[in-house]
Amino acid sequence: MSYTVKMQKPASYANNSYGSGTIGSSACGPSALCNCLANGDIADVSVPTMCKLAVSCGARQAGGTVESILLKAAGSKYDFTYRGTCKNAELLAHLKASGTAVCYCGGNYPLFSNGGHYVAAVGVDSSGKIIIADSLYYSNKWTYNSTRRTQITTTGTRGLVKCSLTALGKATADRSPSYFLISKKGSSVSTERNTDDMTESEVRKIIDKVATEKSKQAVSDWAKEAFTAATQAGVLNGTAPQGNLTREQFAVVLGRLGLINMDDNPSTWAAEAFKAATDAGVLDGTDPHGPVTREMLAQVLVNVGLIGTGNVTSN
């Protein structure tokens, strides 16, 4: 997979003003966000354009860029969502699910800088190393100190390097949030967790859960014809084909089929049908939000007279 790295120091704009500094010296925050959006297939935004947005929204302040302010303005403009976390495992799960993240590095562990610096985490390689797009490059950057010499793996592409999750965690440990996880708006990626860092097994479970939820949006092959017919007839609304059906929802289906009387006055979207089904002896009137099991369905079919001897009373 190829990655995009937008740099701070191209000759065409490195010396452009950015607040009290220049893009080349001070625009790591806007640049990191540009790299996240480009590699997350969200938007292709130039560094000078993002810097203008940072200034106009008030994110550019004395001493640096307040990334949370920039993210709020950019999220609205470029249609993405974000959230902060300090948990390494949440970052890993997010990247494995094709998300990207702005990483806020401090100076206690000088992996990318001796002071505050933003970089973009844009992927994970097959060995589990984090792929980083760092917009600020100079000739001896990756040999400058022993931490970088031992913890950074260069890729041959300027600004694109790799490091372990542990090393990145150390580099961001003195900042909060350490990471801003960025996703396309409407994405099903969800890695939120309110516990301590997870194991690799737990991270895999999160990814599997996302895949399972996606699969539930599709109709199984064996049910496609019937589900399409039911949707076209207005019996079902065409959503959540593998979701559970509550008793009140099932009552509405019976009403749409004309199998129960629905002349009573409604109070909620399902009250009319549910009351009619209860009055007719189709349902027992309890637990309207509970799922319908197969044995319950079998009893309902008996109650409406479709199989066996029905128990439906006349209204």
C-alpha positions as CSV (number, residue, x, y, z in Angstrom):
1,M,0.0,0.0,0.0
2,S,1.3,3.5,-0.8
3,Y,1.0,6.4,1.6
4,T,0.9,10.2,1.1
5,V,3.3,12.4,3.1
6,K,2.6,16.2,3.0
7,M,5.7,18.1,4.2
8,Q,6.1,21.4,6.0
9,K,9.1,22.6,4.1
10,P,8.6,22.6,0.3
11,A,10.2,25.7,-1.1
12,S,6.9,27.0,-2.4
13,Y,5.4,27.6,1.0
14,A,7.9,26.8,3.8
15,N,8.5,30.4,4.6
16,N,4.8,31.4,4.4
17,S,3.5,33.0,7.6
18,Y,1.7,30.8,10.1
19,G,0.8,32.9,13.1
20,S,4.0,34.2,14.7
21,G,6.1,31.6,12.9
22,T,6.2,30.0,9.5
23,I,4.7,26.8,8.0
24,G,8.1,25.3,7.9
25,S,8.9,25.9,11.5
26,S,5.5,25.6,13.2
27,A,2.8,23.9,11.1
28,C,3.1,20.3,12.3
29,G,-0.5,20.3,13.6
30,P,-2.2,21.3,10.3
31,S,0.3,19.1,8.4
32,A,-0.4,16.0,10.5
33,L,-4.1,16.5,10.0
34,C,-3.6,16.8,6.2
35,N,-1.7,13.5,6.2
36,C,-4.5,11.8,8.2
37,L,-7.2,13.0,5.8
38,A,-5.2,12.1,2.7
39,N,-4.3,8.6,3.9
40,G,-7.8,8.0,5.4
41,D,-9.3,8.7,1.9
42,I,-11.3,11.6,3.4
43,A,-10.0,14.7,1.7
44,D,-6.9,16.0,-0.1
45,V,-6.1,19.3,1.6
46,S,-2.9,21.2,1.1
47,V,-0.8,22.3,4.1
48,P,-1.2,26.0,3.4
49,T,-5.0,25.6,3.1
50,M,-5.2,23.8,6.5
51,C,-3.0,26.5,8.0
52,K,-5.4,29.2,6.9
53,L,-8.2,27.3,8.5
54,A,-6.2,26.9,11.7
55,V,-5.7,30.6,11.9
56,S,-9.3,31.5,11.0
57,C,-10.8,29.2,13.6
58,G,-8.5,30.3,16.4
59,A,-6.5,27.0,16.6
60,R,-3.2,28.8,15.9
61,Q,-2.2,30.3,19.3
62,A,0.9,31.5,20.9
63,G,3.2,28.5,21.4
64,G,1.6,26.2,18.8
65,T,-1.6,24.7,17.3
66,V,-4.5,23.6,19.5
67,E,-5.4,20.5,17.6
68,S,-8.8,20.0,19.2
69,I,-9.9,23.4,17.9
70,L,-8.6,22.7,14.4
71,L,-10.2,19.3,14.4
72,K,-13.6,20.7,15.3
73,A,-13.5,23.2,12.4
74,A,-12.0,20.8,9.9
75,G,-14.4,18.0,10.8
76,S,-17.3,20.2,9.9
77,K,-15.7,21.4,6.7
78,Y,-14.3,18.0,5.4
79,D,-17.0,15.7,6.8
80,F,-15.2,13.5,9.3
81,T,-15.5,12.5,13.0
82,Y,-12.8,12.3,15.6
83,R,-12.2,11.5,19.3
84,G,-9.3,11.6,21.7
85,T,-7.8,8.8,23.6
86,C,-4.6,8.0,25.6
87,K,-4.9,4.2,25.1
88,N,-2.4,2.5,22.8
89,A,-4.7,-0.5,22.1
90,E,-7.5,1.8,21.0
91,L,-5.1,3.4,18.5
92,L,-4.0,0.0,17.2
93,A,-7.6,-1.2,16.7
94,H,-8.5,2.0,15.0
95,L,-5.6,1.8,12.6
96,K,-6.3,-1.9,11.8
97,A,-9.8,-0.9,10.9
98,S,-8.5,1.6,8.3
99,G,-8.7,4.7,10.5
100,T,-5.9,7.3,10.9
101,A,-4.8,9.3,13.9
102,V,-3.0,12.6,14.8
103,C,-0.4,11.7,17.5
104,Y,0.5,14.4,20.0
105,C,4.2,13.8,21.0
106,G,5.9,15.5,23.9
107,G,9.6,15.9,24.8
108,N,10.1,13.3,27.5
109,Y,10.9,10.6,25.0
110,P,12.4,12.3,21.9
111,L,11.2,9.9,19.3
112,F,10.1,12.6,16.8
113,S,11.0,15.8,18.4
114,N,12.7,17.3,21.5
115,G,9.5,19.2,22.3
116,G,5.8,19.2,21.3
117,H,5.2,17.8,17.9
118,Y,2.3,16.3,15.9
119,V,2.7,13.4,13.5
120,A,0.1,11.2,11.7
121,A,-0.4,7.5,12.3
122,V,-1.6,6.2,9.0
123,G,-1.4,2.4,9.2
124,V,0.1,-0.8,10.6
125,D,2.5,-3.1,8.8
126,S,2.4,-6.9,8.9
127,S,4.8,-7.1,11.9
128,G,2.6,-4.7,13.9
129,K,4.7,-1.6,13.6
130,I,2.9,1.7,13.3
131,I,3.4,3.6,10.0
132,I,4.0,7.3,10.7
133,A,3.8,10.3,8.3
134,D,6.1,13.0,9.9
135,S,5.8,16.3,8.0
136,L,9.0,17.8,9.5
137,Y,12.2,16.4,8.1
138,Y,15.8,17.4,8.2
139,S,18.9,15.6,7.0
140,N,20.1,13.9,10.3
141,K,16.7,13.6,11.9
142,W,16.6,9.8,12.3
143,T,20.2,9.6,13.5
144,Y,20.0,12.6,15.8
145,N,19.9,10.6,19.1
146,S,20.0,7.0,20.3
147,T,16.2,6.8,20.7
148,R,15.6,7.5,17.0
149,R,18.5,5.4,15.9
150,T,17.2,2.3,17.7
151,Q,13.4,2.8,17.6
152,I,12.7,4.3,14.1
153,T,12.7,2.3,10.9
154,T,13.0,4.4,7.7
155,T,11.1,3.4,4.6
156,G,12.9,5.2,1.7
157,T,10.1,7.7,1.5
158,R,10.9,11.1,3.0
159,G,8.8,11.6,6.1
160,L,7.4,8.0,6.2
161,V,8.8,5.9,9.0
162,K,7.8,3.0,11.3
163,C,8.0,2.5,15.0
164,S,6.7,0.1,17.6
165,L,3.4,0.8,19.4
166,T,5.4,0.8,22.7
167,A,7.8,3.5,21.4
168,L,4.9,5.6,20.1
169,G,3.2,5.3,23.5
170,K,6.3,6.5,25.3
171,A,6.6,9.5,22.9
172,T,3.0,10.6,23.6
173,A,2.7,9.6,27.3
174,D,3.2,13.2,28.5
175,R,0.3,14.6,26.4
176,S,-3.4,14.2,26.8
177,P,-5.1,13.1,24.7
178,S,-2.2,11.3,23.2
179,Y,-4.1,10.4,20.0
180,F,-7.0,11.9,18.0
181,L,-8.7,9.0,16.2
182,I,-10.1,10.2,12.8
183,S,-12.8,8.4,10.8
184,K,-14.9,9.1,7.8
185,K,-18.3,10.3,8.9
186,G,-20.8,7.4,8.9
187,S,-18.0,4.9,9.3
188,S,-18.8,1.8,11.4
189,V,-15.3,1.9,12.9
190,S,-15.7,2.0,16.7
191,T,-12.8,1.3,19.0
192,E,-14.0,3.1,22.2
193,R,-13.2,1.4,25.4
194,N,-13.3,2.6,29.0
195,T,-10.9,0.1,30.5
196,D,-7.1,-0.2,30.6
197,D,-5.1,-1.1,27.5
198,M,-6.4,-4.3,25.9
199,T,-4.5,-7.4,24.8
200,E,-4.0,-8.3,21.2
201,S,-6.8,-10.9,21.5
202,E,-9.2,-8.2,22.7
203,V,-8.3,-5.9,19.9
204,R,-9.0,-8.7,17.4
205,K,-12.4,-9.2,19.0
206,I,-13.2,-5.5,18.3
207,I,-12.2,-5.8,14.7
208,D,-14.2,-9.0,14.3
209,K,-17.2,-7.3,15.9
210,V,-17.1,-4.5,13.3
211,A,-16.9,-7.1,10.5
212,T,-19.9,-8.9,12.0
213,E,-22.0,-5.8,12.3
214,K,-21.3,-5.0,8.6
215,S,-22.3,-8.5,7.6
216,K,-25.7,-8.1,9.4
217,Q,-26.6,-5.3,7.0
218,A,-26.8,-7.8,4.1
219,V,-29.6,-10.2,3.4
220,S,-28.7,-13.9,3.5
221,D,-28.9,-15.6,0.1
222,W,-31.6,-18.0,1.3
223,A,-33.9,-15.1,2.3
224,K,-33.3,-12.5,-0.4
225,E,-36.4,-13.3,-2.5
226,A,-38.7,-13.3,0.4
227,F,-37.2,-10.3,2.1
228,T,-37.4,-8.3,-1.1
229,A,-41.0,-9.3,-1.7
230,A,-41.9,-8.3,1.9
231,T,-40.2,-5.0,1.6
232,Q,-41.9,-4.2,-1.8
233,A,-45.2,-5.1,-0.3
234,G,-44.7,-2.7,2.6
235,V,-44.7,-5.5,5.2
236,L,-41.1,-4.7,6.2
237,N,-39.2,-1.5,5.9
238,G,-36.1,-3.1,4.3
239,T,-33.6,-2.3,7.1
240,A,-31.7,-4.6,9.5
241,P,-32.5,-7.9,7.7
242,Q,-30.7,-10.0,10.4
243,G,-31.8,-7.9,13.4
244,N,-34.0,-9.3,16.1
245,L,-37.8,-8.6,15.9
246,T,-39.5,-7.4,19.0
247,R,-43.1,-8.4,19.9
248,E,-44.5,-5.0,19.1
249,Q,-42.7,-5.0,15.7
250,F,-44.1,-8.4,15.0
251,A,-47.6,-7.1,15.9
252,V,-47.2,-4.4,13.3
253,V,-46.3,-6.9,10.7
254,L,-49.4,-8.9,11.5
255,G,-51.5,-5.7,11.2
256,R,-50.0,-4.9,7.8
257,L,-50.9,-8.4,6.7
258,G,-54.5,-7.9,7.8
259,L,-54.4,-10.8,10.2
260,I,-55.5,-8.8,13.3
261,N,-58.0,-5.9,14.0
262,M,-56.3,-2.5,14.2
263,D,-59.3,-0.3,14.9
264,D,-58.3,0.8,18.4
265,N,-56.9,4.3,19.1
266,P,-53.1,4.5,18.9
267,S,-50.8,5.9,21.5
268,T,-47.3,5.0,20.2
269,W,-46.1,3.8,16.8
270,A,-46.8,0.2,17.9
271,A,-49.5,0.5,20.5
272,E,-52.3,0.1,18.1
273,A,-51.1,-3.2,16.6
274,F,-49.9,-4.6,19.8
275,K,-53.2,-4.0,21.6
276,A,-55.1,-5.5,18.7
277,A,-52.9,-8.6,18.8
278,T,-53.3,-8.9,22.5
279,D,-57.1,-8.4,22.4
280,A,-57.3,-11.1,19.7
281,G,-55.4,-13.6,21.7
282,V,-52.5,-13.6,19.3
283,L,-50.1,-12.3,21.9
284,D,-50.3,-12.4,25.7
285,G,-49.7,-8.6,26.1
286,T,-46.4,-8.9,28.1
287,D,-42.8,-7.9,27.4
288,P,-43.4,-5.9,24.1
289,H,-39.7,-5.2,23.6
290,G,-38.6,-8.8,24.0
291,P,-37.3,-10.7,21.0
292,V,-39.5,-13.3,19.3
293,T,-38.0,-16.8,19.5
294,R,-38.9,-19.5,17.0
295,E,-41.1,-21.3,19.5
296,M,-43.0,-18.1,20.2
297,L,-43.5,-17.7,16.5
298,A,-44.8,-21.2,16.2
299,Q,-47.4,-20.5,19.0
300,V,-48.4,-17.3,17.3
301,L,-49.0,-19.2,14.0
302,V,-51.3,-21.6,15.9
303,N,-53.0,-18.6,17.6
304,V,-53.9,-17.0,14.3
305,G,-55.1,-20.3,12.8
306,L,-52.4,-20.7,10.2
307,I,-51.4,-24.1,11.6
308,G,-53.1,-26.4,14.0
309,T,-56.1,-25.1,15.9
310,G,-56.3,-21.3,16.3
311,N,-57.1,-19.4,19.5
312,V,-58.1,-16.1,17.9
313,T,-61.2,-14.6,19.4
314,S,-63.6,-12.4,17.5
315,N,-63.6,-8.7,18.4
